[in-house]
Amino acid sequence: MTAASDVPAAGHVPPAAPDPRPGAPLRLAPAAGRRATGATRLARPVLSPATAEVTLKQVAAQARVHPGTASRALHPATRHLVSEGTARRVLRAAESLGYLRNHTAASLRTRHTRTVGVLLQDLADPLAAMFARGLEDQLATAGYVALTGSTDCSAIRERMILTEMRGRHVDGLILAGRAARAPLVAAASKIGLPLITAGGVPHNSAHPAVSADLPRGARMVVNHLAALGHRAIACLTGPGESGRYRDLLAAMVARGLQPPSQVVAKELTADEGRRCCRSLLMADAPGTAIITTSDTLAAGCCQALAADGRACPGDISVTGFGDLPIADSMTPTLTTIRLPQYHLGIQAAQLLLDRIADPDSPAGSRLLSPELIVRGSTGPATGAQQDDDWPAR
């Protein structure tokens, strides 16, 4: 009786039999069920999905369409040229085969890498993150991806990132927030790529631009406070926000209010909000309301008021800008201006895609309206009569 371990399993190749002769070549024993021949025949290797590169022709064959049809179905920008049923069939075939489009080869043919360079001040900023998400969602519909760089308000870093993106042959550039300043726009213009600015609409710009209507947001918050009877209002702005202060000043002048006291924060943080608010309190300058240009600055102001024994909004009302998640969770909840950051990203992406398609198209600007969100941090000024007839536009 033969032990089970001595019976070769089906398809099993026994190990090579040793040859007692010194230097003799290694010989493979014949597989079970086969006669040995003069030369050993090795099975043809089969590439695994991990090593085989699936081609467009294979996808087309499985989907039973022409390779040109498969190519159009796999590209978001041309998918509308084939029927929905055909597109679904091609996409299922590509997924089942593990097909990956060769973007490098495509870029050599079309001279486009289908990538977009985006410069932001800080991607960790929630407003910047919302903008970037809208941008990416819109770019994806056209088969583009974004290469995003945070500039950290550093001119050296801005130039470095711009150089790196140029080296990666991006098809266009979006300069958002502080990166949309005139010096960097001028440097980016020399590259000759389609260019969009976002977050600030420069006058007489040669490039398309998209922004929230910040002057309108300033009028909304000033009119809201004025309608509550506030006449002495302080302003707390962030670094480099002289334009935001001018918007607030113009809105107050239009309402017949006295020019506001202003404090400029070193950065947009709650710590800076507390420090700046304390300086206003020490100078006896806050009046009955404080307008800030950031929800985080406003949160610090509310904390400083509480620490000083002053009620918000009973003694001093506070407003923010941005409508970050903190605005609806702090105590009191924050009256603020909601900025359409996600939709700004969508609009910026579409403007750039249009510019890439037609570089000679006229430059235009798009302004998106902000929204006043009234919550618990604002109330009537003590002893003042409310003006309910003034529109908060």
C-alpha positions, 0 to 999 in steps of 0.5 A, spaced: 500 500 500 502 506 498 502 512 502 498 518 500 503 522 501 507 518 496 502 519 490 503 526 486 497 531 486 494 532 479 499 537 476 504 537 481 511 537 478 516 533 482 522 536 485 529 535 480 532 529 481 540 530 483 545 528 478 551 525 482 556 527 476 560 534 478 557 540 474 552 536 471 546 540 469 539 540 473 534 535 470 527 536 471 523 529 473 517 528 468 510 530 470 506 525 473 502 521 467 507 524 461 513 520 458 520 523 459 522 526 452 529 528 450 527 536 452 523 538 458 517 542 455 515 548 460 508 551 460 507 558 457 507 563 463 500 566 464 501 574 466 497 575 472 492 581 472 497 585 476 503 584 471 499 584 464 497 591 461 490 591 459 489 595 452 483 599 449 482 594 444 481 588 449 476 593 453 472 594 446 472 587 444 469 585 451 464 590 450 463 588 443 464 595 440 469 599 436 476 601 439 474 608 438 467 608 441 470 605 447 475 611 447 469 616 447 465 612 452 471 612 457 473 619 457 468 624 461 469 629 455 466 625 450 462 620 453 456 624 451 457 622 444 455 615 445 449 612 447 448 611 455 447 603 454 454 603 450 457 607 455 455 603 461 457 596 457 464 599 456 465 602 463 463 595 466 468 592 461 473 596 463 472 595 470 472 588 470 478 587 466 482 593 470 483 597 465 487 604 466 487 609 461 494 611 459 494 619 461 502 619 459 501 617 452 494 621 451 498 627 453 503 626 448 498 625 443 494 631 445 499 636 448 494 636 454 496 633 461 489 634 464 491 637 470 490 644 473 495 647 478 491 650 484 494 655 489 491 656 495 493 660 502 492 654 506 488 648 504 487 646 512 483 652 512 475 650 512 473 655 507 479 653 502 477 646 503 470 647 501 473 651 495 477 646 493 472 640 493 467 644 489 473 645 484 475 638 484 468 635 483 467 640 477 474 638 474 472 631 475 466 631 470 471 633 464 476 628 466 481 633 470 485 633 476 487 638 481 494 639 483 494 643 489 499 647 493 498 651 500 502 658 499 502 659 507 502 667 505 509 666 503 512 669 496 518 665 496 513 659 496 508 661 491 514 662 486 516 655 488 510 652 487 508 656 481 515 653 478 513 646 480 507 646 477 509 649 470 514 643 470 509 638 471 506 641 464 499 643 467 494 645 462 491 651 466 492 655 473 487 657 478 490 662 483 485 663 489 485 668 495 492 671 497 495 668 491 490 672 486 495 678 488 497 682 482 505 680 483 503 673 482 498 674 477 503 678 473 508 672 474 503 667 472 501 670 466 508 670 463 507 663 463 502 663 457 497 658 461 490 659 461 489 663 468 483 664 473 483 668 479 478 666 485 476 670 491 478 677 489 475 680 482 481 685 480 479 691 476 480 691 468 483 684 469 485 680 463 483 674 466 477 671 468 475 671 475 470 669 480 469 671 487 463 672 493 460 679 493 464 681 499 462 688 498 455 686 499 456 682 505 459 688 508 453 692 507 448 686 509 452 685 516 452 693 517 445 694 515 443 688 520 447 691 526 444 698 524 437 696 524 438 693 531 440 700 533 447 700 533 451 706 532 458 705 535 461 699 531 468 696 531 472 692 526 476 686 527 480 684 520 485 679 519 492 681 516 492 683 509 484 685 509 485 692 507 479 691 502 475 688 507 475 694 511 474 699 506 468 695 504 465 695 511 467 703 512 463 704 505 457 701 508 457 704 515 458 711 511 452 709 507 448 708 513 450 715 516 455 711 522 461 714 524 467 711 522 469 704 526 475 703 530 479 698 527 484 692 530 488 688 525 489 681 527 496 678 526 492 671 524 485 668 523 485 665 530 481 665 536 487 666 540 488 673 536 481 674 536 481 674 544 487 678 544 484 684 539 478 684 543 481 685 550 485 691 546 479 694 544 476 693 551 482 696 554 481 702 549 474 703 551 473 702 543 468 697 542 462 701 542 456 696 542 458 691 536 464 688 533 464 686 526 470 681 525 472 678 518 473 671 520 468 666 524 475 664 528 476 671 530 469 672 532 469 666 537 475 669 540 472 675 541 466 672 545 471 668 549 474 675 551 467 678 552 465 673 557 472 673 561 471 680 562 464 679 565 460 682 559 454 679 556 454 677 548 449 680 545 446 683 551 452 688 552 456 687 545 454 684 539 459 680 535 459 678 528 463 673 523 464 672 516 464 665 513 459 661 516 464 655 519 462 649 523 464 653 529 459 658 528 453 654 529 456 650 535 459 656 539 455 659 545 452 664 543 451 661 536 454 666 531 451 671 526 455 671 520 456 672 513 455 665 509 460 665 503 458 660 497 465 657 497 463 650 494 460 654 488 466 658 488 470 652 486 465 650 481 465 656 478 472 657 478 473 650 475 468 651 469 471 658 467 478 655 467 475 649 463 472 654 458 478 658 457 482 651 456 477 650 450 478 657 447 484 661 450 481 667 446 475 667 449 473 674 453 475 675 460 469 675 465 468 676 472 462 672 476 460 675 483 456 670 487 452 672 493 453 671 500 448 670 505 446 673 512 445 668 517 442 671 523 443 667 530 444 669 537 450 673 538 447 679 535 441 683 539 438 690 540 443 695 542 442 697 549 437 703 550 437 704 542 431 704 538 431 699 532 430 701 525 426 695 522 425 699 515 432 699 513 433 693 508 439 688 510 441 688 502 
